[in-house]
Amino acid sequence: MEFSITALLNSFAEDKLITPKALEKKLDCQESDAIRQLHITLEALERIGILVKERGKYKRLPEEGVVEGKLRCSSKGFCFAIQDQDDTEDIYIRESQLNTAWNGDRVLVKVTKEGRRRRSPEGEVRLILERSNPSVIARVKKTEAGDYRAVPLDDRLLFELMLNPEAEDPNLEEAVDQLVHVEIVRYPLGQHLPLGRVTQVLGSDAQSAADTELVFCKYDLPRTFPEAVLEAAEALPRKLRKTDQKKRLAFQNVLTLTMGDRDPNLAQLDHAFSLEQLKGDQWRLGVHVTDLVYYLDADSPLDRYASQRGTSMFLGDTVVPLFPPLFLERIGALTVGDEHLAISILITLNATGEVLEFEVQPSVLQVDHHLSYEQVQGILEGETPADKTLKPLVETISHLHTLSQQLQQQRYQRGCFDLHLPTRPPQILGDEGDLGAVIVSAPTQTHRMVADILALANQLVLSHLQALAGLGVFQIQAPPDPQDLQDLLKLLDNIRLPLSLQQDNTVQPQDFQTLTQTFATSEIAPILFELLHSTLKPVQYSAIPGPHFGLALVQNYGHFTSPLNRYGDLLNQRILLAILTTGRDRRTSRAKEHVNLRHSSCHGQITWNVVPPEVQRELEAMVINAIPHLNEQAELARQACQDLMGLQKPSRCKPIPVKSYRVSSLASNPTAFLCA
């Protein structure tokens, strides 16, 4: 499997030697070509002083003044290296110091001049870690010398690509002045231009090309899975074995259901629900998440490739999945009628919906029913199924709805809000997703019901990981920029909706709650909600817990309930099971008093390191190394979905004149999206 320089360098523990054989295993280099490429790379990194070789082993050399960042370039040639940490300065890089790096590449930068006053520090590219442009959308031209060149439409890519007319390309003469998708065959080498190969002619302009095809080409989205990944999926067991079910809670006899689309993609069936009434007006809510870690070793081709993709993408009717279909069919999807391994979050609540306790248990379950959101809404509105045996299902839906209303009320009390965006589809994965807030976009309330339940399960699991080991892949969302919201408030004042912030220089979730309640009664509510949404900052993955503005949470929030679609969820599942498997439930082996690591009762009772030091270090490194790539892939997915929405918007729609709201403007100028 291909590896990046980033992955290679992340394989080196601090000041420790590692053998090439160990690196081959870590990077899953099995083919002779991949092994040869690894050894060439190691030798090159040694020659430029990044690595040192001792007795046949390699070690990374620490370099003072060298930082890692992602290039953001302008059409004028200069760039900035953006570091991952929020409190770090951007490093200015002149065009002459890029050393063939392109916009979007991840690089190591040597700081050559410290920043002072209001000037940024300056630097030069020391090493290109990852290329972000394996292909480009370009226009073909023919030079006076008779050569063919591809000129990227993105004006931040300041180069032309040589095209080989003898390669297996479309007829280049016929492709002159056409938009094409060009695969990078060779990056710049010395004074030689990069070499490209035309893989597809898109049309004479962006308007003549298919919307989804443009997005796929612009972001070089994968269309298939590598052979090694498909072979790994084929090798998985075809059915659940008795040995797989040992030491797991059995839920085969508990009514369990999934909710979602009428004809769901299998990737959406990664969580299920159950509800049981206990004594004393208490309820046990079960959120059951498919157990993938049981089948996926961290070094397996399936896991490695899923980590590269980072997230599934839902582009209209087209899905770019995290896992191949065969994996979903055999292992991942919680299909009706079959037994599945799961991780069950079992939450005990009182009659008013307050959480009394919870536990997280490996389990075995059998899904009894799948209901579409429309079917659930019909039940809530009093429709009675013809089949009388479904009466328990109707009762479960009714109780789940009551419970969700209580959870919703608790969410509102802490200052949370909902965004009514009728032009957008609801979050496909059920919870608040990458928008950072619960989206209401349909006449049914079932989307909000599912979102409230899943958000609670996510919150409890991440609080459990934090209590046990201080580990997790967290989700954080900073508050909006006060100035952005002040601009919106000025607009509201002009249309006679005078509102203000509770604190002049700080935006609180309660401010958004007030705004959304006011917008709901306005004749131009859709526009106002879109403008309000545009002020929200993106949700970020983080190794350190922090506040989540959209859910009005102070800390300890992250995703767990959709491991088939978000690799961050899968990492949290791996952390949880590592803790439950290797963790110590008492201070010493001789101690009589112990805690239940699977139950919330252990919170605040642990005064020792639960996880062995070597496991703790391994998990911490896994999380820290994954965070930057997860954020990049999540941003890529957001941009791809946003661009597709813009291209599909009717051209008669006029853009709203707010700088951050750019979706509808793409419809009137599709070519602009190619350069965005």
C-alpha positions as CSV (number, residue, x, y, z in Angstrom):
1,M,0.0,0.0,0.0
2,E,1.3,3.5,-0.7
3,F,2.7,5.5,2.1
4,S,3.3,9.2,2.7
5,I,6.4,10.9,4.1
6,T,4.2,12.1,7.0
7,A,3.2,8.5,7.8
8,L,6.9,7.4,7.6
9,L,8.2,10.1,9.9
10,N,5.3,9.5,12.3
11,S,6.5,6.0,12.6
12,F,9.7,7.1,14.5
13,A,9.4,7.3,18.2
14,E,11.4,10.1,19.8
15,D,15.1,9.4,19.8
16,K,14.6,5.7,19.1
17,L,16.2,3.6,16.4
18,I,13.9,1.5,14.1
19,T,14.8,-1.1,11.5
20,P,13.6,-1.0,7.9
21,K,11.8,-4.3,8.4
22,A,9.8,-2.7,11.3
23,L,9.0,0.2,9.0
24,E,7.8,-2.1,6.2
25,K,5.4,-3.7,8.7
26,K,4.2,-0.3,10.1
27,L,3.6,1.1,6.7
28,D,2.1,-2.1,5.3
29,C,4.7,-2.4,2.5
30,Q,4.3,-5.9,1.2
31,E,4.9,-5.6,-2.5
32,S,8.4,-5.4,-3.8
33,D,7.8,-2.0,-5.4
34,A,6.6,-0.6,-2.2
35,I,9.6,-2.0,-0.2
36,R,12.0,-0.6,-2.8
37,Q,10.3,2.8,-2.7
38,L,10.6,2.8,1.1
39,H,14.3,2.1,1.0
40,I,14.9,4.8,-1.6
41,T,12.9,7.2,0.6
42,L,14.9,6.3,3.7
43,E,18.2,6.9,1.9
44,A,17.0,10.2,0.6
45,L,15.9,11.4,4.0
46,E,19.3,10.4,5.4
47,R,21.1,12.3,2.7
48,I,19.2,15.6,3.5
49,G,19.7,15.2,7.2
50,I,16.1,14.3,8.3
51,L,17.2,10.8,9.4
52,V,20.4,9.3,10.6
53,K,21.5,5.6,10.1
54,E,23.2,3.7,12.9
55,R,24.1,0.0,12.6
56,G,21.4,-0.6,9.9
57,K,18.7,1.2,11.9
58,Y,17.2,4.7,11.4
59,K,16.5,7.5,13.8
60,R,14.9,10.9,13.2
61,L,17.1,13.8,13.9
62,P,15.5,16.7,15.9
63,E,15.8,20.0,14.0
64,E,15.5,23.4,15.7
65,G,13.4,25.9,13.8
66,V,11.7,23.4,11.6
67,V,7.9,23.2,11.7
68,E,5.2,21.3,9.9
69,G,2.4,23.1,8.0
70,K,0.1,23.1,5.1
71,L,0.7,25.6,2.2
72,R,-1.9,28.2,1.4
73,C,-0.8,30.1,-1.7
74,S,-2.0,33.1,-3.6
75,S,-2.3,33.6,-7.4
76,K,0.7,36.0,-7.1
77,G,3.1,33.3,-6.1
78,F,3.7,33.8,-2.4
79,C,2.5,31.3,0.2
80,F,2.0,30.8,3.9
81,A,2.6,27.6,5.8
82,I,-0.3,27.2,8.2
83,Q,0.5,25.2,11.3
84,D,-2.1,22.9,12.9
85,Q,-2.0,24.6,16.3
86,D,-4.3,27.6,16.6
87,D,-1.9,29.6,18.7
88,T,1.0,29.5,16.2
89,E,2.0,32.0,13.6
90,D,1.7,31.4,9.8
91,I,5.1,31.4,8.1
92,Y,5.6,33.5,5.0
93,I,7.3,31.7,2.1
94,R,8.4,33.4,-1.1
95,E,7.9,31.8,-4.5
96,S,11.6,31.2,-4.8
97,Q,11.7,29.3,-1.5
98,L,8.9,26.8,-2.3
99,N,11.2,24.2,-3.8
100,T,8.5,22.8,-6.2
101,A,5.9,22.6,-3.4
102,W,2.3,23.5,-4.5
103,N,-0.7,25.0,-2.9
104,G,-2.2,22.6,-0.4
105,D,0.9,20.4,0.1
106,R,1.9,19.5,3.6
107,V,5.5,20.5,4.2
108,L,8.4,20.9,6.6
109,V,9.5,24.5,6.7
110,K,12.8,25.9,8.0
111,V,12.2,29.2,9.6
112,T,14.9,31.6,8.2
113,K,13.7,34.9,9.7
114,E,11.8,35.5,12.9
115,G,8.7,37.5,12.8
116,R,8.7,41.0,14.4
117,R,6.0,43.5,15.1
118,R,3.3,42.8,12.6
119,R,5.4,40.9,10.1
120,S,5.1,37.1,9.9
121,P,8.2,34.9,10.3
122,E,9.7,33.8,6.9
123,G,10.9,30.4,5.9
124,E,11.7,28.0,3.1
125,V,10.3,24.5,2.3
126,R,12.7,21.9,3.7
127,L,10.7,18.8,2.7
128,I,7.4,18.0,1.0
129,L,5.6,15.6,3.3
130,E,2.4,15.0,1.3
131,R,1.2,16.1,-2.1
132,S,-2.4,17.3,-2.1
133,N,-2.8,17.5,-5.9
134,P,-2.5,14.1,-7.4
135,S,-4.6,15.5,-10.2
136,V,-5.9,18.8,-11.5
137,I,-8.6,20.2,-13.7
138,A,-7.0,22.1,-16.5
139,R,-7.4,23.4,-20.0
140,V,-5.3,22.0,-22.8
141,K,-3.2,24.2,-25.0
142,K,-0.8,23.7,-27.9
143,T,2.4,25.6,-27.9
144,E,4.1,27.1,-30.9
145,A,6.6,24.3,-30.8
146,G,3.8,21.8,-31.2
147,D,3.9,20.5,-27.6
148,Y,0.7,20.0,-25.6
149,R,0.4,21.6,-22.1
150,A,-2.3,21.5,-19.5
151,V,-2.9,24.8,-17.7
152,P,-4.6,24.3,-14.3
153,L,-7.8,26.4,-13.8
154,D,-6.8,26.9,-10.1
155,D,-4.7,30.1,-10.4
156,R,-2.9,29.2,-7.2
157,L,-1.2,26.4,-9.0
158,L,1.5,28.4,-10.8
159,F,2.8,25.8,-13.3
160,E,1.9,24.0,-16.6
161,L,2.0,20.3,-17.1
162,M,3.7,18.6,-20.1
163,L,1.3,16.2,-21.8
164,N,2.6,13.2,-23.7
165,P,0.7,12.7,-27.0
166,E,2.0,9.2,-27.3
167,A,0.6,8.1,-23.9
168,E,-2.8,6.4,-23.5
169,D,-4.6,9.8,-23.6
170,P,-7.6,11.0,-25.5
171,N,-6.6,12.6,-28.8
172,L,-4.8,15.8,-27.5
173,E,-5.4,17.7,-30.7
174,E,-9.2,17.3,-30.2
175,A,-8.8,18.2,-26.5
176,V,-7.2,21.6,-27.2
177,D,-9.1,24.4,-25.4
178,Q,-11.2,21.7,-23.6
179,L,-11.5,21.2,-19.8
180,V,-9.8,18.0,-18.8
181,H,-9.0,16.0,-15.7
182,V,-5.2,15.5,-15.6
183,E,-3.5,12.8,-13.5
184,I,0.0,13.8,-12.2
185,V,2.4,11.2,-13.6
186,R,5.6,13.0,-12.3
187,Y,6.0,16.0,-10.1
188,P,8.5,18.8,-11.0
189,L,12.1,17.4,-11.2
190,G,14.9,19.9,-11.2
191,Q,14.2,22.2,-14.2
192,H,11.7,19.8,-15.7
193,L,8.0,20.6,-15.7
194,P,5.6,18.2,-14.1
195,L,4.3,15.5,-16.4
196,G,0.5,14.8,-16.7
197,R,-1.9,12.4,-18.4
198,V,-5.4,13.3,-19.5
199,T,-7.8,10.8,-18.0
200,Q,-11.0,12.5,-19.0
201,V,-12.3,15.3,-21.2
202,L,-15.0,17.2,-19.3
203,G,-16.3,19.6,-21.9
204,S,-15.7,23.0,-23.3
205,D,-16.6,24.7,-20.0
206,A,-17.8,23.9,-16.5
207,Q,-21.5,24.3,-17.5
208,S,-21.3,21.4,-20.0
209,A,-19.8,19.0,-17.5
210,A,-21.8,16.8,-15.0
211,D,-21.9,18.4,-11.6
212,T,-20.9,15.3,-9.6
213,E,-18.1,14.6,-12.1
214,L,-16.7,18.0,-11.7
215,V,-16.5,17.6,-7.9
216,F,-15.0,14.1,-8.2
217,C,-12.3,15.5,-10.5
218,K,-11.6,18.7,-8.6
219,Y,-11.0,16.9,-5.4
220,D,-9.6,13.7,-6.9
221,L,-12.1,11.6,-5.0
222,P,-11.6,7.8,-5.1
223,R,-14.0,5.7,-7.1
224,T,-12.7,2.2,-6.2
225,F,-10.8,0.4,-3.5
226,P,-7.3,-1.0,-3.9
227,E,-7.0,-4.7,-4.5
228,A,-5.4,-5.4,-1.1
229,V,-8.4,-3.8,0.6
230,L,-10.9,-5.8,-1.4
231,E,-9.0,-9.0,-0.6
232,A,-9.0,-8.2,3.1
233,A,-12.8,-7.8,3.0
234,E,-13.1,-11.1,1.1
235,A,-11.2,-12.8,3.9
236,L,-13.6,-11.8,6.6
237,P,-15.9,-14.4,8.2
238,R,-19.2,-14.9,6.4
239,K,-21.2,-15.4,9.6
240,L,-21.1,-14.8,13.3
241,R,-19.5,-17.7,15.2
242,K,-20.2,-18.8,18.8
243,T,-16.7,-18.0,19.9
244,D,-17.3,-14.4,18.8
245,Q,-20.1,-14.0,21.2
246,K,-18.2,-14.9,24.4
247,K,-18.2,-12.4,27.3
248,R,-20.8,-10.2,25.6
249,L,-24.2,-9.1,26.8
250,A,-27.0,-10.7,24.8
251,F,-29.6,-8.4,23.3
252,Q,-31.1,-10.8,20.8
253,N,-34.4,-10.9,22.8
254,V,-34.7,-7.1,23.2
255,L,-36.7,-5.2,20.6
256,T,-34.1,-3.3,18.6
257,L,-34.6,-1.0,15.6
258,T,-32.7,1.2,13.2
259,M,-34.0,4.5,11.7
260,G,-33.0,6.4,8.7
261,D,-33.7,6.5,4.9
262,R,-36.4,4.3,3.5
263,D,-33.8,2.4,1.4
264,P,-30.7,3.1,3.4
265,N,-27.2,2.8,2.1
266,L,-25.6,0.0,4.2
267,A,-23.0,2.5,5.6
268,Q,-25.9,4.3,7.4
269,L,-26.8,1.2,9.4
270,D,-24.0,1.5,12.1
271,H,-26.2,2.2,15.1
272,A,-29.5,0.8,16.5
273,F,-31.8,1.7,19.4
274,S,-33.6,-0.2,22.1
275,L,-35.7,1.0,25.1
276,E,-36.7,-1.1,28.1
277,Q,-38.8,0.0,31.1
278,L,-37.3,-0.7,34.5
279,K,-38.8,-0.5,38.0
280,G,-39.7,2.8,39.6
281,D,-40.5,4.7,36.4
282,Q,-37.0,4.3,35.1
283,W,-35.9,3.5,31.5
284,R,-32.9,1.8,30.0
285,L,-32.1,3.4,26.6
286,G,-29.7,1.3,24.5
287,V,-27.7,2.9,21.7
288,H,-25.9,-0.1,20.0
289,V,-22.9,0.7,17.7
290,T,-21.5,-1.9,15.3
291,D,-18.3,-3.3,16.7
292,L,-15.6,-3.0,14.0
293,V,-12.5,-3.2,16.1
294,Y,-13.1,-6.9,16.8
295,Y,-12.5,-7.6,13.2
296,L,-10.1,-4.8,12.2
297,D,-6.5,-4.9,13.3
298,A,-4.9,-1.4,13.3
299,D,-2.4,-2.5,10.7
300,S,-4.9,-4.2,8.4
301,P,-5.3,-2.9,4.8
302,L,-9.0,-2.1,5.6
303,D,-8.1,0.0,8.6
304,R,-5.2,1.7,7.0
305,Y,-7.2,2.7,3.9
306,A,-10.1,3.9,6.0
307,S,-7.7,6.1,7.9
308,Q,-6.6,7.6,4.6
309,R,-10.2,8.4,3.5
310,G,-11.0,9.7,7.0
311,T,-14.8,10.1,6.3
312,S,-17.5,8.9,4.0
313,M,-18.8,11.5,1.6
314,F,-22.4,11.8,0.6
315,L,-22.6,13.8,-2.6
316,G,-26.3,13.8,-3.7
317,D,-27.1,10.2,-4.6
318,T,-23.4,9.3,-4.8
319,V,-21.6,7.9,-1.8
320,V,-17.8,7.8,-1.4
321,P,-17.7,5.2,1.4
322,L,-15.1,4.6,4.1
323,F,-15.3,0.8,3.6
324,P,-16.0,-1.4,0.6
325,P,-19.5,-2.8,0.1
326,L,-18.5,-6.4,1.0
327,F,-17.2,-5.3,4.4
328,L,-20.5,-3.5,5.1
329,E,-22.5,-6.6,4.0
330,R,-20.5,-9.1,6.1
331,I,-19.5,-7.2,9.1
332,G,-20.4,-3.6,9.4
333,A,-24.0,-2.9,8.7
334,L,-26.6,-3.7,11.4
335,T,-29.0,-5.3,9.0
336,V,-32.4,-6.6,10.0
337,G,-32.7,-10.3,11.0
338,D,-29.0,-11.0,11.5
339,E,-27.0,-11.3,14.6
340,H,-24.2,-8.6,15.0
341,L,-21.4,-7.8,17.4
342,A,-21.9,-4.3,18.9
343,I,-20.7,-1.9,21.6
344,S,-23.8,-1.0,23.6
345,I,-24.2,2.3,25.5
346,L,-26.8,1.5,28.1
347,I,-28.2,4.6,29.7
348,T,-30.5,4.6,32.7
349,L,-32.9,7.6,32.9
350,N,-35.6,8.7,35.2
351,A,-39.1,9.7,34.3
352,T,-38.0,13.2,33.4
353,G,-35.2,12.1,31.1
354,E,-32.3,12.7,33.5
355,V,-29.3,10.4,33.2
356,L,-28.9,8.4,36.4
357,E,-26.1,6.1,35.3
358,F,-24.7,4.4,32.2
359,E,-22.5,1.6,31.1
360,V,-20.6,0.6,28.0
361,Q,-20.6,-3.1,27.1
362,P,-19.6,-5.3,24.3
363,S,-22.8,-7.1,23.1
364,V,-24.5,-9.3,20.6
365,L,-27.8,-8.1,19.1
366,Q,-30.3,-8.8,16.4
367,V,-32.1,-5.9,14.7
368,D,-35.8,-6.5,14.5
369,H,-37.0,-3.6,12.3
370,H,-35.7,-0.8,10.1
371,L,-38.0,2.2,9.9
372,S,-37.7,5.2,7.6
373,Y,-38.1,8.7,9.1
374,E,-41.5,8.9,7.3
375,Q,-42.7,5.7,8.9
376,V,-41.6,6.9,12.3
377,Q,-43.4,10.2,11.8
378,G,-46.5,8.3,10.7
379,I,-46.5,6.4,14.0
380,L,-46.0,9.5,16.0
381,E,-49.0,11.1,14.2
382,G,-51.2,8.2,15.1
383,E,-51.0,5.8,12.1
384,T,-51.6,2.3,13.3
385,P,-49.7,-0.5,11.5
386,A,-52.0,-3.2,10.0
387,D,-49.9,-5.9,11.7
388,K,-51.0,-6.1,15.3
389,T,-47.8,-7.8,16.3
390,L,-46.0,-4.5,15.8
391,K,-47.8,-2.9,18.8
392,P,-44.6,-3.2,21.0
393,L,-42.7,-1.3,18.2
394,V,-45.3,1.5,18.2
395,E,-45.0,1.8,22.0
396,T,-41.2,1.9,21.8
397,I,-41.3,4.7,19.1
398,S,-43.7,6.7,21.3
399,H,-41.5,6.3,24.4
400,L,-38.4,7.2,22.4
401,H,-40.1,10.4,21.2
402,T,-41.1,11.4,24.7
403,L,-37.6,10.7,25.9
404,S,-36.1,12.8,23.0
405,Q,-38.4,15.7,23.9
406,Q,-37.0,15.6,27.4
407,L,-33.4,15.5,26.2
408,Q,-34.2,18.4,23.8
409,Q,-35.6,20.4,26.7
410,Q,-32.4,19.8,28.7
411,R,-30.3,20.8,25.6
412,Y,-32.3,24.1,25.4
413,Q,-31.9,24.8,29.1
414,R,-28.1,24.8,28.7
415,G,-28.4,27.3,25.8
416,C,-28.4,25.0,22.8
417,F,-30.3,25.8,19.5
418,D,-31.6,24.2,16.3
419,L,-31.0,25.5,12.8
420,H,-33.9,25.4,10.4
421,L,-32.3,24.9,7.0
422,P,-35.1,23.7,4.6
423,T,-32.7,23.8,1.6
424,R,-30.3,21.3,3.2
425,P,-30.7,17.6,3.8
426,P,-30.7,16.5,7.4
427,Q,-27.5,15.1,8.8
428,I,-27.2,11.7,7.1
429,L,-25.4,10.1,10.1
430,G,-28.1,11.0,12.5
431,D,-26.3,13.3,15.0
432,E,-25.3,16.9,14.7
433,G,-22.5,15.9,12.3
434,D,-20.0,18.3,10.8
435,L,-22.3,21.3,10.8
436,G,-22.0,21.4,14.6
437,A,-25.7,22.0,15.3
438,V,-28.9,20.0,15.1
439,I,-30.4,20.7,11.7
440,V,-34.2,20.8,11.2
441,S,-34.8,20.6,7.4
442,A,-38.0,18.6,7.0
443,P,-41.6,18.7,8.3
444,T,-40.9,15.5,10.4
445,Q,-39.4,15.7,13.8
446,T,-37.8,12.3,13.7
447,H,-34.4,13.7,12.6
448,R,-34.2,15.8,15.7
449,M,-35.3,12.8,17.8
450,V,-32.5,10.7,16.5
451,A,-30.0,13.5,16.8
452,D,-30.7,14.2,20.5
453,I,-30.3,10.5,21.4
454,L,-27.1,10.0,19.4
455,A,-25.6,13.3,20.7
456,L,-26.3,12.1,24.3
457,A,-24.6,8.7,23.6
458,N,-21.6,10.5,22.0
459,Q,-21.2,12.8,25.0
460,L,-21.4,10.0,27.6
461,V,-18.9,7.7,25.8
462,L,-16.3,10.5,25.5
463,S,-16.8,11.6,29.1
464,H,-16.1,7.9,30.0
465,L,-12.9,7.8,28.0
466,Q,-11.8,11.0,29.6
467,A,-12.5,9.7,33.1
468,L,-10.7,6.4,32.5
469,A,-7.6,7.5,30.6
470,G,-7.8,11.1,29.6
471,L,-7.8,10.0,26.0
472,G,-10.1,10.4,23.0
473,V,-10.7,12.0,19.6
474,F,-12.8,15.0,20.7
475,Q,-14.9,17.4,18.7
476,I,-14.5,21.1,19.5
477,Q,-16.2,24.1,18.1
478,A,-15.1,27.7,18.8
479,P,-17.7,30.4,19.2
480,P,-18.3,32.6,16.1
481,D,-16.4,35.8,15.6
482,P,-18.3,38.6,17.4
483,Q,-17.8,40.9,14.4
484,D,-19.4,38.5,12.0
485,L,-22.4,38.3,14.2
486,Q,-22.5,42.1,14.7
487,D,-22.7,42.5,10.9
488,L,-25.8,40.2,11.0
489,L,-27.3,42.1,13.8
490,K,-27.0,45.4,11.8
491,L,-28.8,43.7,9.0
492,L,-31.5,42.6,11.4
493,D,-31.8,46.1,12.7
494,N,-32.4,47.4,9.2
495,I,-35.3,44.9,8.7
496,R,-36.8,45.8,12.1
497,L,-35.6,42.8,14.0
498,P,-33.5,44.6,16.7
499,L,-31.5,42.1,18.7
500,S,-28.2,42.3,20.6
501,L,-25.6,40.0,22.2
502,Q,-25.7,39.3,25.9
503,Q,-22.0,40.3,26.1
504,D,-20.5,42.7,23.6
505,N,-17.3,40.9,22.9
506,T,-18.3,37.3,23.3
507,V,-20.9,35.2,21.5
508,Q,-22.8,32.7,23.7
509,P,-24.9,29.7,22.5
510,Q,-27.8,31.5,24.3
511,D,-27.4,34.3,21.7
512,F,-28.0,31.9,18.9
513,Q,-31.0,30.4,20.8
514,T,-32.6,33.9,21.0
515,L,-31.8,34.5,17.3
516,T,-33.3,31.2,16.1
517,Q,-36.4,31.7,18.1
518,T,-36.9,35.1,16.6
519,F,-36.1,34.0,13.0
520,A,-38.7,31.2,13.2
521,T,-41.5,33.7,13.0
522,S,-40.0,35.8,10.2
523,E,-41.2,35.8,6.6
524,I,-37.6,35.5,5.4
525,A,-36.6,32.8,7.9
526,P,-34.8,30.6,5.4
527,I,-32.4,33.4,4.4
528,L,-31.8,34.4,8.0
529,F,-31.0,30.9,9.1
530,E,-28.6,30.5,6.2
531,L,-26.9,33.7,7.2
532,L,-26.7,32.6,10.9
533,H,-25.3,29.3,9.9
534,S,-22.6,31.0,7.8
535,T,-21.2,32.6,11.0
536,L,-20.6,29.2,12.7
537,K,-17.0,28.0,12.8
538,P,-16.1,24.6,11.5
539,V,-16.0,21.7,14.0
540,Q,-12.5,20.4,14.6
541,Y,-11.0,17.2,15.8
542,S,-8.8,17.6,18.8
543,A,-6.8,15.4,21.1
544,I,-7.6,17.7,24.0
545,P,-11.2,18.2,25.2
546,G,-12.7,21.6,24.7
547,P,-16.0,23.5,24.3
548,H,-18.5,22.7,21.6
549,F,-20.5,25.8,20.7
550,G,-23.3,24.3,18.7
551,L,-24.2,21.8,21.4
552,A,-23.5,24.3,24.3
553,L,-21.1,21.8,25.9
554,V,-18.1,22.8,28.0
555,Q,-16.0,19.8,27.1
556,N,-15.8,16.0,26.6
557,Y,-17.7,15.8,23.4
558,G,-16.8,13.6,20.4
559,H,-18.2,11.1,17.9
560,F,-18.7,7.4,18.6
561,T,-21.9,6.3,17.0
562,S,-20.9,6.1,13.3
563,P,-17.7,4.1,12.9
564,L,-18.7,3.0,9.3
565,N,-18.5,6.6,8.2
566,R,-16.1,8.5,10.3
567,Y,-12.6,7.2,11.1
568,G,-12.6,9.3,14.3
569,D,-15.5,7.3,15.7
570,L,-13.6,4.1,14.9
571,L,-10.5,5.4,16.8
572,N,-12.7,6.2,19.8
573,Q,-14.0,2.6,19.6
574,R,-10.4,1.3,19.5
575,I,-9.4,3.4,22.5
576,L,-12.4,2.2,24.5
577,L,-11.8,-1.5,23.8
578,A,-8.1,-1.1,24.6
579,I,-9.0,0.4,28.0
580,L,-11.5,-2.3,28.8
581,T,-9.1,-5.0,27.7
582,T,-5.9,-3.9,29.3
583,G,-7.1,-1.5,32.0
584,R,-6.6,-2.1,35.7
585,D,-9.8,-1.9,37.9
586,R,-7.8,-1.5,41.1
587,R,-4.7,0.2,42.4
588,T,-2.7,-3.0,42.8
589,S,-3.3,-6.7,42.3
590,R,-3.6,-7.2,46.0
591,A,-6.2,-4.5,46.6
592,K,-9.6,-5.8,47.4
593,E,-11.6,-2.7,46.5
594,H,-12.1,-2.3,42.7
595,V,-14.2,-0.3,40.3
596,N,-16.2,-1.3,37.3
597,L,-14.4,0.2,34.3
598,R,-17.5,-0.3,32.1
599,H,-19.8,1.7,34.4
600,S,-20.2,5.4,35.1
601,S,-19.9,4.6,38.9
602,C,-16.1,4.5,38.5
603,H,-16.0,8.2,37.6
604,G,-14.1,10.1,40.3
605,Q,-13.1,6.9,42.0
606,I,-9.9,6.2,40.1
607,T,-6.6,7.4,41.6
608,W,-4.3,5.2,39.5
609,N,-3.2,4.9,35.9
610,V,-5.8,2.6,34.4
611,V,-3.9,1.8,31.2
612,P,-0.4,0.3,31.2
613,P,2.2,3.0,30.3
614,E,3.2,1.4,26.9
615,V,-0.5,1.1,25.9
616,Q,-1.1,4.7,27.0
617,R,1.8,6.0,24.9
618,E,0.7,4.0,21.9
619,L,-2.9,5.3,22.1
620,E,-1.7,8.9,22.6
621,A,0.5,8.7,19.6
622,M,-2.3,7.1,17.5
623,V,-4.6,10.0,18.3
624,I,-2.0,12.8,17.9
625,N,-0.9,11.5,14.5
626,A,-4.4,11.1,13.3
627,I,-5.9,14.5,14.2
628,P,-4.4,16.7,11.4
629,H,-5.4,14.2,8.7
630,L,-8.9,13.8,10.1
631,N,-9.4,17.6,10.1
632,E,-8.1,17.8,6.5
633,Q,-10.4,15.1,5.2
634,A,-13.4,16.5,7.1
635,E,-12.7,19.9,5.5
636,L,-12.3,18.3,2.1
637,A,-15.7,16.6,2.5
638,R,-17.3,19.9,3.6
639,Q,-15.9,21.7,0.6
640,A,-17.0,18.9,-1.9
641,C,-20.5,18.9,-0.5
642,Q,-20.8,22.7,-0.5
643,D,-19.5,22.9,-4.1
644,L,-22.0,20.3,-5.3
645,M,-24.8,22.2,-3.7
646,G,-23.6,25.4,-5.4
647,L,-23.5,23.7,-8.8
648,Q,-26.9,22.2,-8.4
649,K,-28.5,25.4,-7.3
650,P,-30.9,26.8,-10.0
651,S,-29.1,29.6,-11.8
652,R,-32.1,31.9,-11.3
653,C,-31.3,32.0,-7.6
654,K,-29.5,35.3,-6.8
655,P,-26.6,35.1,-4.3
656,I,-27.2,36.7,-0.9
657,P,-24.7,39.6,-0.6
658,V,-22.7,38.3,2.4
659,K,-19.1,37.4,1.9
660,S,-19.2,34.1,3.7
661,Y,-22.3,32.9,1.9
662,R,-21.0,31.7,-1.5
663,V,-22.9,28.6,-2.4
664,S,-25.6,30.0,-4.6
665,S,-23.0,32.2,-6.5
666,L,-21.5,29.1,-8.0
667,A,-24.6,28.4,-10.0
668,S,-24.2,31.6,-12.0
669,N,-20.5,31.0,-12.5
670,P,-19.6,27.3,-12.3
671,T,-16.1,27.8,-13.4
672,A,-15.5,29.8,-10.2
673,F,-15.8,26.6,-8.2
674,L,-12.9,25.0,-10.0
675,C,-10.6,27.8,-8.7
676,A,-12.1,28.1,-5.2
